[in-house]
């Protein structure tokens, strides 16, 4: 659903990056580069701190989808 969400990226239990993303009523996509991906966890969290299970996260290397 539309609204503001937090994107938490953690590795081995340590938060590497926290971003606030705003999603409108239409599909939104964004990307950024991460390095040294081992035991990576990505969570999208709503304003009440609940994980968004329906979020789609894809890891890509160039045009290749590594994980989804």
ChimeraX attribute file (.defattr): number of C-alpha atoms within 10 A of each C-alpha:
attribute: neighborCount
match mode: 1-to-1
recipient: residues
	/A:1	12
	/A:2	11
	/A:3	11
	/A:4	14
	/A:5	20
	/A:6	18
	/A:7	18
	/A:8	16
	/A:9	18
	/A:10	18
	/A:11	15
	/A:12	10
	/A:13	10
	/A:14	10
	/A:15	13
	/A:16	13
	/A:17	12
	/A:18	13
	/A:19	11
	/A:20	13
	/A:21	15
	/A:22	11
	/A:23	14
	/A:24	11
	/A:25	8
	/A:26	8
	/A:27	8
	/A:28	10
	/A:29	8
	/A:30	5
	/A:31	8
	/A:32	4
	/A:33	7
	/A:34	11
	/A:35	5
	/A:36	7
	/A:37	9
	/A:38	9
	/A:39	9
	/A:40	15
	/A:41	15
	/A:42	14
	/A:43	17
	/A:44	22
	/A:45	19
	/A:46	16
	/A:47	10
	/A:48	7
	/A:49	10
	/A:50	11
	/A:51	15
	/A:52	15
	/A:53	9
	/A:54	8
	/A:55	11
	/A:56	9
	/A:57	12
	/A:58	11
	/A:59	13
	/A:60	13
	/A:61	9
	/A:62	7
	/A:63	6
	/A:64	8
	/A:65	10
	/A:66	10
	/A:67	9
	/A:68	8
